[in-house]
Amino acid sequence: MILKSILWCLLLALLPNSDATPMADRHSTTITSHKFLEMIRPHYLKTGDTVAIVAPAGILKHDVEVIQKTKTLLSSWGLNVVFGDHLQTKFNHFAGTDAQRSNDLQKALDHPNIKAIWCARGGYGTLRIVDDLDFKGFKIHPKWVIGYSDITVLHTALNNLGYESLHAMMCINLTDDEEAIKPSIETLKAALFGQLKSYEIKGHSNNVSGSASGQLVGGNLSLLTATLGSKTSLDTKGKIIFIEEIGEHKYHIDRQLQSLKRAGYFDHCAGVIIGDISQLKTNNPAWGQSIEALILDVLKDIDVPIGFGFPAGHEFENRALYFGRTIQLNVTKSKIGVLYL
């Protein structure tokens, strides 16, 4: 009996441990331990499809010019365009009351013939209406939701529901310098029509080299922080986090990143891509660090590739990114490579 027990113990010791995970080499963080449901991808656009334009947040400035430029651009791509009923409405800080903005967005989400929803602008306001939205119709007829900045709230909501979305320029940006926004327009079109495959971006001396794969998620830092603890907060385990921001003091940036860190945002992520951190306000007294050093200080305890200077955010060059799609990220001091898988 004793001999039989010893033999059983030896046999169990030789069996592979299903809970064991091999330790990855430093900065080589191809995550395999976190399994995701495959994200649902809306159909790519084709000639004759319809795009809805809505303003779920701030007032649409230069509205007549924006509407005309939007019509011209989408028509040149062979697409039809419809505009939300309250696109030009002005109610205090917002493009209409919460109910009006929510109603416009809801109609677009529900309509079976609308294939993409392009947000006219960001600002502030989407957070106020996101919990009023019903995604039942959207689930029957998924469509691309396009925008950045305040639209981060919609991206996080859709990611949690299991759908891809598109972090890209908005209609208001069509009033910017035509030459400067060419890459933004070109990559938006490529993404909508299914032709966006990869990026190779010039590197940065502060990059943390390494390779990783995972779903790309994220958006505006302020909105990512604002959603903490809510049902639209992201689960970042095994994912690659993209962050951009505009018009903040460095101590605001630090406070928000520290808040995400304390909430475990970075504990099990696969990588971090830093987009444009634009128009920083001057600290008084001076912060004493570059923005890159600030970010690296916050992220010093994680062992993942970190790429700085990806051209997406509030600058003219705002390259489109598929959120929710698995990417292969390769970071060196000389380049950032993003390959959509």
Sine and cosine of phi, psi and omega as CSV:
sin_phi,cos_phi,sin_psi,cos_psi,sin_omega,cos_omega
0.00,0.00,-0.68,0.73,0.02,-1.00
-0.89,0.45,-0.67,0.74,0.01,-1.00
-0.88,0.48,-0.66,0.75,0.00,-1.00
-0.89,0.46,-0.65,0.76,0.00,-1.00
-0.90,0.43,-0.65,0.76,0.01,-1.00
-0.89,0.45,-0.66,0.75,0.01,-1.00
-0.89,0.45,-0.65,0.76,0.04,-1.00
-0.89,0.45,-0.67,0.74,0.01,-1.00
-0.88,0.47,-0.68,0.74,0.02,-1.00
-0.90,0.44,-0.65,0.76,0.00,-1.00
-0.89,0.45,-0.70,0.72,0.01,-1.00
-0.90,0.43,-0.59,0.81,-0.01,-1.00
-0.92,0.40,-0.51,0.86,-0.02,-1.00
-0.99,0.13,-0.30,0.95,0.00,-1.00
-0.94,0.34,0.58,-0.81,0.02,-1.00
-0.91,0.41,0.60,-0.80,0.04,-1.00
-1.00,0.07,0.93,-0.36,-0.07,-1.00
-0.92,0.39,-0.31,0.95,-0.02,-1.00
-1.00,0.00,-0.13,0.99,-0.07,-1.00
-0.98,0.20,0.67,-0.75,0.04,-1.00
-0.83,-0.55,0.82,-0.58,-0.01,-1.00
-0.89,0.46,0.61,-0.80,0.02,-1.00
-0.96,0.27,0.79,-0.62,-0.02,-1.00
-0.98,0.22,0.48,-0.88,0.13,-0.99
-0.90,0.44,0.43,-0.90,-0.01,-1.00
-0.84,0.55,0.77,-0.64,0.03,-1.00
0.86,0.51,0.41,0.91,0.17,-0.98
-0.83,-0.56,1.00,0.05,-0.30,-0.96
-0.89,-0.46,0.80,0.60,0.11,-0.99
-0.94,0.33,0.96,-0.27,-0.15,-0.99
-0.98,0.19,0.80,-0.59,0.07,-1.00
-0.83,-0.56,-0.17,0.99,-0.09,-1.00
-0.98,0.20,-0.36,0.93,-0.01,-1.00
-0.97,-0.23,0.88,-0.48,-0.02,-1.00
-0.98,-0.20,0.71,-0.71,-0.01,-1.00
-0.88,-0.47,0.50,-0.87,0.23,-0.97
-0.92,0.38,0.62,-0.78,0.01,-1.00
-0.90,0.43,0.76,-0.65,-0.02,-1.00
-0.94,0.33,0.58,-0.81,0.05,-1.00
-0.99,0.16,0.78,-0.63,-0.06,-1.00
-0.96,-0.28,0.87,-0.49,0.10,-1.00
-0.85,0.53,0.41,-0.91,0.03,-1.00
-0.89,0.45,0.65,-0.76,0.13,-0.99
-0.90,0.44,0.42,-0.91,-0.04,-1.00
-0.97,0.24,0.40,-0.92,0.11,-0.99
-0.63,-0.78,0.28,-0.96,-0.01,-1.00
-0.79,0.61,0.72,-0.69,0.02,-1.00
0.99,-0.10,-0.17,0.99,0.03,-1.00
-0.95,0.32,0.31,-0.95,-0.06,-1.00
-0.92,-0.40,0.69,-0.72,0.04,-1.00
-0.90,-0.43,0.75,-0.67,0.06,-1.00
-0.99,-0.13,0.66,-0.75,0.03,-1.00
-0.94,-0.34,0.85,-0.52,0.01,-1.00
-0.73,-0.68,0.34,-0.94,0.04,-1.00
-0.83,-0.56,1.00,-0.03,-0.08,-1.00
-0.99,0.12,0.03,1.00,-0.10,-0.99
-0.70,-0.72,-0.96,-0.29,-0.12,-0.99
-0.98,0.19,0.22,-0.98,0.01,-1.00
-0.89,0.46,0.68,-0.73,0.03,-1.00
-0.99,0.13,0.98,-0.19,0.05,-1.00
-0.97,0.25,0.42,-0.91,-0.02,-1.00
0.81,0.59,0.65,0.76,-0.19,-0.98
-0.86,0.51,-0.65,0.76,-0.03,-1.00
-0.90,0.43,-0.70,0.71,0.01,-1.00
-0.91,0.42,-0.68,0.74,-0.01,-1.00
-0.89,0.45,-0.70,0.71,-0.01,-1.00
-0.88,0.47,-0.68,0.73,-0.01,-1.00
-0.92,0.40,-0.70,0.71,0.00,-1.00
-0.91,0.42,-0.59,0.81,0.03,-1.00
-0.91,0.41,-0.71,0.71,0.05,-1.00
-0.85,0.53,-0.73,0.68,-0.06,-1.00
-0.88,0.47,-0.72,0.69,-0.05,-1.00
-0.91,0.42,-0.78,0.63,-0.07,-1.00
-0.92,0.39,-0.57,0.82,0.06,-1.00
-0.90,0.44,-0.62,0.79,0.01,-1.00
-0.92,0.40,-0.35,0.94,0.06,-1.00
-1.00,-0.05,0.07,1.00,0.01,-1.00
0.98,0.18,0.38,0.93,-0.06,-1.00
-0.94,-0.34,0.46,-0.89,0.12,-0.99
-1.00,-0.06,0.39,-0.92,-0.04,-1.00
-0.68,-0.74,0.67,-0.74,0.13,-0.99
-0.80,-0.60,0.51,-0.86,-0.07,-1.00
-0.91,-0.42,0.62,-0.78,0.03,-1.00
-0.87,0.50,0.54,-0.84,-0.04,-1.00
-0.85,0.53,-0.51,0.86,-0.10,-1.00
-0.92,-0.38,0.40,0.92,-0.04,-1.00
-0.84,0.54,-0.59,0.81,-0.05,-1.00
-0.98,-0.21,0.17,0.99,0.01,-1.00
-0.97,0.25,0.58,-0.81,0.03,-1.00
-0.80,-0.60,0.89,-0.46,0.02,-1.00
-0.74,-0.68,0.98,-0.19,-0.09,-1.00
0.79,0.61,-0.86,-0.52,-0.07,-1.00
-0.98,0.19,-0.20,0.98,-0.26,-0.97
-0.90,-0.44,0.28,-0.96,0.07,-1.00
-1.00,0.09,0.90,0.44,-0.06,-1.00
0.96,-0.26,0.21,-0.98,0.08,-1.00
-0.91,0.41,0.22,-0.98,0.07,-1.00
-0.83,0.56,-0.68,0.73,-0.03,-1.00
-0.90,0.43,-0.64,0.76,-0.01,-1.00
-0.92,0.39,-0.69,0.72,-0.01,-1.00
-0.93,0.38,-0.66,0.75,0.04,-1.00
-0.89,0.45,-0.64,0.77,-0.01,-1.00
-0.90,0.44,-0.68,0.73,0.03,-1.00
-0.88,0.48,-0.71,0.71,-0.02,-1.00
-0.93,0.36,-0.63,0.77,0.01,-1.00
-0.89,0.47,-0.69,0.72,0.03,-1.00
-0.85,0.52,-0.68,0.74,0.00,-1.00
-0.93,0.37,-0.62,0.78,0.03,-1.00
-0.90,0.44,-0.60,0.80,-0.09,-1.00
-0.99,0.15,-0.49,0.87,-0.20,-0.98
-0.93,0.37,0.83,-0.56,-0.07,-1.00
-0.93,0.37,-0.39,0.92,-0.07,-1.00
-1.00,-0.07,-0.09,1.00,0.07,-1.00
-1.00,0.05,0.82,-0.57,-0.11,-0.99
-0.97,-0.24,-0.23,0.97,0.05,-1.00
-0.43,-0.90,0.55,-0.84,0.09,-1.00
-0.88,-0.47,0.91,-0.41,-0.02,-1.00
-0.97,-0.26,0.89,-0.46,-0.02,-1.00
-0.97,0.24,0.74,-0.68,-0.09,-1.00
-0.93,0.36,-0.60,0.80,0.04,-1.00
-0.27,-0.96,0.12,-0.99,0.06,-1.00
-0.97,-0.26,-0.90,-0.44,-0.06,-1.00
0.99,-0.16,-0.91,-0.42,0.10,-0.99
-0.47,-0.88,0.66,-0.75,0.08,-1.00
0.48,-0.87,-0.40,0.92,-0.05,-1.00
-0.90,0.43,-0.56,0.83,0.02,-1.00
-0.86,0.51,-0.50,0.86,-0.05,-1.00
-0.96,0.28,-0.34,0.94,-0.11,-0.99
-0.88,-0.47,-0.18,0.98,-0.15,-0.99
-0.87,0.49,-0.58,0.81,-0.03,-1.00
-0.97,0.25,-0.20,0.98,0.04,-1.00
-1.00,0.02,-0.17,0.99,-0.07,-1.00
-0.98,0.19,0.59,-0.81,0.05,-1.00
-0.92,-0.39,0.87,-0.50,-0.09,-1.00
-0.99,-0.14,0.23,0.97,-0.01,-1.00
-0.88,0.48,-0.73,0.69,0.02,-1.00
-0.92,0.40,-0.61,0.79,0.05,-1.00
-0.87,0.50,-0.65,0.76,-0.03,-1.00
-0.91,0.42,-0.51,0.86,0.04,-1.00
-0.97,0.24,-0.61,0.79,-0.02,-1.00
-0.78,-0.63,0.96,0.26,-0.02,-1.00
-0.87,0.50,0.55,-0.83,-0.01,-1.00
-0.55,-0.83,0.36,-0.93,0.02,-1.00
-0.95,0.30,0.76,-0.65,0.17,-0.99
-0.96,-0.28,0.82,-0.57,-0.20,-0.98
-0.86,-0.51,0.74,-0.67,0.09,-1.00
0.33,-0.94,0.00,-1.00,0.03,-1.00
-0.55,-0.84,-0.17,-0.99,0.04,-1.00
0.86,0.51,-0.88,-0.47,-0.03,-1.00
-0.88,0.47,-0.37,0.93,-0.01,-1.00
-0.95,0.31,-0.14,0.99,0.12,-0.99
-0.76,0.65,-0.58,0.81,-0.01,-1.00
-0.87,0.50,-0.65,0.76,0.04,-1.00
-0.94,0.34,-0.62,0.79,0.04,-1.00
-0.87,0.49,-0.71,0.71,-0.02,-1.00
-0.93,0.38,-0.62,0.79,0.03,-1.00
-0.89,0.46,-0.70,0.71,-0.02,-1.00
-0.93,0.36,-0.61,0.79,0.03,-1.00
-0.88,0.47,-0.67,0.74,0.00,-1.00
-0.93,0.37,-0.41,0.91,0.07,-1.00
-0.99,0.10,-0.22,0.98,0.05,-1.00
0.99,-0.15,0.45,0.89,-0.05,-1.00
-0.84,-0.54,0.58,-0.81,0.13,-0.99
-0.96,0.26,0.43,-0.90,0.09,-1.00
-0.56,-0.83,0.03,-1.00,-0.17,-0.99
-0.80,-0.60,0.94,-0.33,0.09,-1.00
-0.99,0.13,0.93,-0.35,-0.11,-0.99
-0.32,-0.95,0.07,-1.00,0.00,-1.00
-0.83,0.56,0.32,-0.95,0.04,-1.00
-0.88,-0.48,0.15,-0.99,-0.10,-1.00
-0.85,0.52,-0.62,0.79,-0.04,-1.00
-0.85,0.53,-0.47,0.88,-0.03,-1.00
-0.94,0.34,-0.23,0.97,0.03,-1.00
-0.93,0.37,-0.22,0.98,0.06,-1.00
-1.00,0.04,-0.07,1.00,0.02,-1.00
-0.98,0.19,0.05,-1.00,0.00,-1.00
-0.83,0.56,0.83,-0.55,-0.12,-0.99
-0.87,0.50,-0.66,0.75,-0.02,-1.00
-0.93,0.36,-0.64,0.77,-0.07,-1.00
-0.93,0.38,-0.50,0.87,-0.06,-1.00
-1.00,-0.10,0.10,1.00,-0.01,-1.00
-0.81,0.59,-0.75,0.66,0.01,-1.00
-0.88,0.48,-0.54,0.84,0.02,-1.00
-0.91,0.42,-0.72,0.70,-0.01,-1.00
-0.92,0.39,-0.70,0.71,-0.05,-1.00
-0.89,0.45,-0.67,0.74,-0.03,-1.00
-0.97,0.26,-0.50,0.87,0.10,-0.99
-0.89,0.45,-0.73,0.68,0.02,-1.00
-0.88,0.47,-0.71,0.70,-0.01,-1.00
-0.86,0.51,-0.66,0.75,-0.01,-1.00
-0.92,0.40,-0.70,0.71,-0.04,-1.00
-0.91,0.42,-0.56,0.83,-0.04,-1.00
-0.99,-0.13,0.16,0.99,0.11,-0.99
0.98,0.20,0.42,0.91,-0.05,-1.00
-0.94,-0.34,0.05,1.00,0.00,-1.00
-1.00,0.03,0.91,-0.42,-0.11,-0.99
-0.91,-0.41,-0.58,0.81,-0.10,-0.99
-0.26,-0.96,0.22,-0.98,0.13,-0.99
-0.70,-0.71,0.54,-0.84,0.23,-0.97
-0.75,-0.67,0.94,-0.35,-0.14,-0.99
-0.93,-0.36,0.61,-0.80,0.04,-1.00
-0.83,0.56,0.64,-0.77,-0.08,-1.00
-0.97,0.22,-0.11,-0.99,-0.04,-1.00
-0.57,-0.82,0.58,-0.81,-0.07,-1.00
-0.90,0.44,-0.37,0.93,0.01,-1.00
-1.00,-0.03,0.01,1.00,0.02,-1.00
-0.85,0.53,0.59,-0.81,0.14,-0.99
-0.98,-0.22,0.93,-0.37,-0.15,-0.99
-0.93,0.36,0.50,-0.87,0.06,-1.00
0.41,-0.91,0.08,-1.00,0.01,-1.00
-0.79,-0.62,0.55,-0.83,0.02,-1.00
-0.38,-0.92,0.37,-0.93,0.16,-0.99
-0.75,-0.66,0.53,-0.85,-0.01,-1.00
0.19,-0.98,0.20,-0.98,0.05,-1.00
-0.92,0.38,0.66,-0.75,0.05,-1.00
-1.00,0.04,0.82,-0.57,-0.01,-1.00
-0.66,-0.75,0.14,-0.99,0.12,-0.99
0.76,-0.65,-0.60,-0.80,-0.03,-1.00
0.67,-0.74,-0.61,-0.79,-0.06,-1.00
-0.96,0.27,0.74,-0.67,-0.09,-1.00
-0.86,0.51,-0.70,0.72,-0.03,-1.00
-0.87,0.49,-0.65,0.76,-0.04,-1.00
-0.97,0.25,-0.58,0.81,0.09,-1.00
-0.87,0.49,-0.65,0.76,0.03,-1.00
-0.93,0.37,-0.65,0.76,-0.05,-1.00
-0.91,0.42,-0.42,0.91,-0.02,-1.00
-1.00,0.01,-0.07,1.00,-0.01,-1.00
-0.82,0.57,0.71,-0.71,0.04,-1.00
0.99,0.14,-0.02,1.00,0.00,-1.00
-0.96,-0.28,0.12,-0.99,0.01,-1.00
-0.95,0.31,-0.18,0.98,0.07,-1.00
-0.98,-0.19,0.16,0.99,0.13,-0.99
-0.95,0.31,0.59,-0.80,-0.07,-1.00
-0.99,0.14,0.57,-0.82,0.26,-0.96
-1.00,-0.03,0.93,-0.38,-0.13,-0.99
-0.99,-0.17,0.12,0.99,-0.03,-1.00
-0.88,0.48,0.83,-0.55,0.03,-1.00
0.96,0.29,0.14,0.99,-0.07,-1.00
-0.96,-0.28,0.28,-0.96,0.04,-1.00
-0.97,-0.23,0.85,-0.53,-0.15,-0.99
-0.99,-0.14,0.81,-0.59,0.11,-0.99
-0.98,-0.22,0.69,-0.72,-0.01,-1.00
-0.70,-0.71,0.69,-0.72,0.14,-0.99
-0.64,-0.77,0.32,-0.95,0.00,-1.00
-0.32,-0.95,0.31,-0.95,0.01,-1.00
-0.57,-0.82,0.57,-0.82,0.22,-0.97
0.91,0.42,0.56,0.83,-0.02,-1.00
-0.89,-0.45,0.43,-0.90,0.21,-0.98
-0.96,0.30,0.40,-0.92,0.03,-1.00
-0.89,0.46,-0.57,0.82,0.00,-1.00
-0.94,0.34,-0.45,0.89,0.13,-0.99
-0.92,0.39,-0.70,0.72,0.03,-1.00
-0.86,0.51,-0.72,0.69,0.00,-1.00
-0.88,0.47,-0.70,0.72,-0.04,-1.00
-0.88,0.47,-0.65,0.76,-0.01,-1.00
-0.94,0.35,-0.68,0.73,0.04,-1.00
-0.90,0.43,-0.63,0.78,0.04,-1.00
-0.90,0.43,-0.59,0.81,0.04,-1.00
-0.90,0.43,-0.70,0.71,0.05,-1.00
-0.89,0.45,-0.67,0.74,-0.01,-1.00
-0.88,0.47,-0.71,0.70,-0.02,-1.00
-0.90,0.44,-0.46,0.89,0.02,-1.00
-1.00,0.10,0.03,1.00,0.05,-1.00
1.00,0.09,0.25,0.97,-0.08,-1.00
-0.85,0.53,-0.60,0.80,-0.11,-0.99
-0.98,-0.20,-0.06,1.00,-0.16,-0.99
-0.85,0.53,-0.68,0.73,-0.10,-1.00
-0.80,-0.59,0.42,0.91,0.05,-1.00
-0.96,0.27,0.27,-0.96,-0.04,-1.00
-0.99,-0.13,-0.37,0.93,-0.04,-1.00
-0.03,-1.00,0.20,-0.98,0.00,-1.00
-0.69,-0.72,0.74,-0.67,0.11,-0.99
-0.90,-0.45,0.83,-0.56,0.02,-1.00
-0.98,-0.18,0.89,-0.45,0.06,-1.00
-1.00,0.10,-0.48,-0.88,-0.01,-1.00
-0.94,0.33,0.78,-0.62,0.19,-0.98
-0.93,-0.36,1.00,-0.05,-0.30,-0.95
-0.98,-0.20,0.46,-0.89,0.20,-0.98
0.77,0.63,0.78,0.63,0.02,-1.00
-0.90,0.44,0.65,-0.76,0.06,-1.00
-1.00,0.09,0.43,-0.90,-0.07,-1.00
-0.99,0.16,0.81,-0.59,0.08,-1.00
-0.98,0.22,0.62,-0.78,0.09,-1.00
-0.69,-0.73,0.97,-0.25,0.11,0.99
-0.95,0.30,0.23,-0.97,-0.05,-1.00
-0.87,0.49,0.59,-0.81,0.01,-1.00
-0.91,0.41,-0.66,0.75,0.09,-1.00
0.99,-0.10,0.06,1.00,0.03,-1.00
-0.67,-0.74,0.45,-0.90,0.19,-0.98
-0.94,0.34,0.30,-0.95,0.01,-1.00
-0.90,0.44,-0.57,0.82,0.03,-1.00
-0.91,0.42,-0.70,0.72,0.01,-1.00
-0.90,0.44,-0.62,0.79,0.05,-1.00
-0.85,0.52,-0.75,0.66,-0.04,-1.00
-0.91,0.42,-0.70,0.71,0.00,-1.00
-0.90,0.44,-0.54,0.84,0.04,-1.00
-0.91,0.42,-0.66,0.75,0.03,-1.00
-0.91,0.40,-0.61,0.79,-0.11,-0.99
-0.99,-0.11,0.25,0.97,-0.12,-0.99
-0.90,0.44,-0.38,0.92,-0.07,-1.00
-1.00,-0.02,-0.03,1.00,0.01,-1.00
-0.96,-0.27,0.47,-0.88,-0.11,-0.99
-0.89,-0.46,0.95,0.32,-0.04,-1.00
-0.67,-0.74,0.35,-0.94,0.10,-0.99
-0.92,0.40,0.64,-0.77,0.02,-1.00
-0.75,-0.67,0.84,-0.54,-0.01,-1.00
-0.91,-0.41,0.77,-0.64,0.00,-1.00
-0.97,-0.23,0.50,-0.87,0.19,-0.98
0.99,0.13,0.39,0.92,0.07,-1.00
-0.94,0.35,0.77,-0.64,-0.12,-0.99
-0.98,0.22,0.97,0.26,0.08,-1.00
-0.52,-0.85,0.69,-0.72,-0.04,-1.00
0.61,-0.79,-0.70,-0.72,-0.13,-0.99
-0.99,-0.12,0.22,0.97,0.08,-1.00
-1.00,-0.07,0.14,-0.99,-0.03,-1.00
-0.85,0.53,-0.68,0.73,0.00,-1.00
-1.00,0.06,0.99,-0.16,-0.07,-1.00
-0.83,-0.55,1.00,0.07,-0.12,-0.99
-0.96,0.29,0.64,-0.77,-0.06,-1.00
-0.92,0.38,0.59,-0.80,0.02,-1.00
-0.72,-0.69,0.74,-0.67,0.12,-0.99
-0.99,0.17,0.92,-0.39,0.10,-1.00
-1.00,0.07,0.65,-0.76,-0.02,-1.00
1.00,-0.05,-0.16,0.99,0.00,-1.00
-1.00,-0.08,0.59,-0.81,0.03,-1.00
-0.96,0.28,0.74,-0.68,0.04,-1.00
-0.83,-0.55,0.37,-0.93,0.23,-0.97
-0.97,-0.22,0.88,-0.47,-0.01,-1.00
-0.96,-0.27,0.81,-0.59,0.05,-1.00
-0.81,-0.58,0.89,-0.46,-0.07,-1.00
-0.88,-0.47,0.77,-0.63,0.19,-0.98
-0.72,-0.69,0.05,-1.00,0.06,-1.00
-0.91,0.41,-0.40,0.92,-0.09,-1.00
-0.99,-0.10,-0.34,0.94,-0.05,-1.00
-0.31,-0.95,0.32,-0.95,0.19,-0.98
-0.87,-0.49,0.85,-0.53,0.05,-1.00
-0.94,-0.34,0.76,-0.65,0.04,-1.00
-0.82,-0.57,0.88,-0.47,0.02,-1.00
-0.88,-0.48,0.85,-0.52,0.04,-1.00
-0.98,0.19,0.78,-0.63,-0.07,-1.00
-0.98,-0.18,0.00,0.00,0.00,0.00
